[in-house]
């Protein structure tokens, strides 16, 4: 192929188009937002509890959804048997994986930003700006930064694992089994690729928060790196 290959930006837009044109993915994303509405209406806590729970409410479920979403975004080309055409059209297969990772991260971080802002507004309406640290904007920015980084890491794990395994059933089973196993030993609890987000976002927060955040970032980076290495091996059948 002698023509100029598509850049990562074009491939990201292509992935976003796939998501928007699918039957269920936009519905699933909308459903995540709708599921939080009754919780926002019924949650009755004091200002301190509302602030402490801000990260978990906006990020915990979103993080694991983004992990599963990463699996499904990668596998849709294999499911619909368009992977060979995609990789023939764009021989630089690593760019496709990078584009998928960026797309999943963008979707997850945007979703968590909407939920973070919504939960913040609910807290402000109930307890006032000072109760939700609006008089300390660095606290608010720091809280969301932790959510965004953790959600990105969870999505990166999903993208990386499915790039390696090339199938949603195997990838989700591997992630589920890994999560269950790593919850029990003290040495791995809140530090594994699946359990690390719990140590960061579960409320009340774990004493292993910093270690868990570092673990989440490391596992996400490792998963993507392994996926980028894997796509150089062969053309999928």
N, C-alpha and C positions, 0 to 999 in steps of 0.2 A: 504494500500500500504506500503510495507516494504522496498522497494529499496530506494537508495539515490536519493533525489530530485534534479532537475537541479538547479544550482546556477543562480544568477542574470546575470552573464556574458554570460552564455549559452542562457538565455532567450533574452538578448539584441541581440546576434548574430542571434537568431531565428527571432526577429522582423525585423532586417536589411535584412535578407534573404527574408522575406515576401515582404518588400518594393521593393527589387531588382527584385523579380520574378513577381511582379504585372505588369499589362498591361500599366497602366497610371501613376503610381507614379513617376518612373524615368523620364518619359516624362515631367510631371509637374515640377519637380525640374530643369530639363534642360531648360524648357521654361522660368522659372523665371530668369535664367541667360541670356538667349537670349534676353528677353525683355529689359534688361538694355543696350544692345549694342548700339542701335540707340540713346539712351539718352546720352551715353558716347561720341558718335561721334558728336552730335549736341549741347550738353550743351556748352553755351558760356557765361562765367561769369568771374569776376576777382578772384584773388587768395583768398581774404578774404571770398567771397561768396562761393567759391568752398570748402574751409575748413569748413565753418560753415554748409554747406549742406552735409558734408561727412556722418554724422551719419544718417540723414534722408534717404539719397539715398541708403545706404547699409542696413538699419535696419527697416524702417517704413513698407514698403510693405512686407518685409521678416517676420517681427513680426506677422502681421495678417495672412500671409500665413501659418506660423508655428502654429498659433492658430487653424486654420481650419485643418491643417495637423494632429495635435494632436487629433482632433475629429475623423478624418477618420481612423487613425491608431488604435485607441481603438475600433472603431465600426466595423472594417472589420471582426473580429471573430463573431460578432452577425449577420452581413450581410450574411456571408457565412455559418452560422450555425455550426461553429467549436468551439464556446465558451465552450460548455459543455465538449467536448473532451479535450480542452485545460486545463480547470479547473480540470477535472478528472485526467489528466496526471500530473498536477502540482497543488496539493491541496492547496499549499501556495499561494493563489490568490493575496495576496498583492505583492508578488514578481513579478508577471506578470505586475501589474500596475506600480510598480517601474521600471521594465525593459522598459515598454512602455514610461514612462516619460523620462528615460535616452535616449532612442532612438530618441524621438522627439526632445529633447534638443540638442543631438549631430548633428542631421540633420540640425536644424535651426541655431545653432551656426556656423557650418561649412559653410553653405550657406552664412550667413552674413559675415563670415571671407573672403570668396572668393570675395564677392561684395565689401567689405571694401577695400581689397587690390587692386582690379581692379580700383575703383574710386580714390584711393590714387595714383596709377600709372598714371592715366589720369591727375590728378592735377599736379603731378611732371613734366610730359612731357610738360604741358602747362605753368606752372608758376614756375618751379624749386623746388628743395628740401626745401629751406627756406619758400617758400610760403605755403607749406603743412606741415610745422612744423617738417620736418625730422631732423632739428638741435635741436629739443626738443622732443626726443623720448618718454618722460613721457607723453606729451600731446597726442601723437598718441596712446600710449597704453591705456591711460585713456579714450580717445574717443571710442576706440573699446570695452573696458571693459563695458562701459555704453550700447553699442549696444548689446553685448553678454548677459548681465544680463537681459535686457528688452526683448530680443527675447526668452530667456529661460522662463521668467515669462509668456509671451504670450502663449508659447507652453504648459506650466504647466496648465494654465487656460483651454485650449482646452482639455487636457487629463483629468483633474479633472471633468469638466462639463460633458463630454461624459461618463465617468465612472459612474457618478450619473444618467444620463438620459438614457444611453444605446441605443442611436439612433442618427444618424447624423442630421435628419430633426429637431428633437426637440432641440438638442444641438445648432445647428446653428441658429435656430429661437430664442432660449433663449438668445444667445450671441448677435445676431443682435438687438433684442428688448431692451436688457439691454444697449447696446451701444447708441442706439438712445435716450433712455430716459435720460441717464446720461450726454449727451452732453448739455442739456438745463439748468438744475438747476445749479446755480453758486456753490452751496455747493458740488456737485458731479462731475462737469466738470473736466476732466483730472485726476480724482481720482478713477474712477470705474474700475472694472476688465477688461473691454473692452476699455475704453477711456484713461486709464493711459498711455499706450504706446504713445498716441498722445502728451501728455504733455512732454514726454521725447524726442521723436524723430522727431516730426513735426518741419519743418523749415519754418520760423525762430522759434527758440525754445521758449517754453512758460516760463513765469516767475515762473511757478509752477513746474519747472523741478525736483528739489530735492524731493518735496512732491509727485510728480507723480512717480518718480523712487521708492520711498519707498512704495507707494501704489501698484505699479505693482508687486514688490517682495512679499508683504504681500498677495495680492490676489492670486498670483501663488502658494504660500506655502499653503494658506488656501484651495484652490481648490484641490490640491493633497492630503492634509490631509483628506478632506471630502471624496474624492474618495477612499482612503485607508480604511476609516471606512466603506464606503458603501459596498465594496466587501466582507465584513465579514457577511453580512446579509443573503444572500440566494444564491442558485445556479441558474443562469439564465435559463429561459425556452426557 
